[in-house]
Amino acid sequence: MFESNMYGIKEIDAAGLHSLLSEKKGIVLVDVRSENEIAYGMIEGAQHLPLHLLPIKADEINKDTNTIFYCRTGARSAQACAFMAAKGNSNVYNLQGGIMAWMQSGLALAKVA
């Protein structure tokens, strides 16, 4: 379910994330996309924290909880994981392929209010 990519960032694929979410495992899901991007929908249960605000809000993320970051394709969320890992948080994971991989797997998005 979890694997490391060539940059040493731990990743989870869409199927693995869907499984964790359906099991109601204790995870935090963070969408680092922009306001304009989330207007198209988010993964159910995710909280929105644009990447540019992560340095300001990083201390609010519980280091004891597994946190999965995602963006459109996985590039910005990988940056979020690298940033958090550099701050000593080893419980961070990147959604491999981002929300695009999620949708290509046939998984639904929640509407943003």
Secondary structure, 3 states (H helix, E strand, C coil): CEEECCCCCEEECHHHHHHHHHCCCCEEEEECCCHHHHCCCECCCCEECCHHHHHHHHHHCCCCCEEEEECCCCHHHHHHHHHHHHCCCCCEEEECCHHHHHHHCCCCCECCC
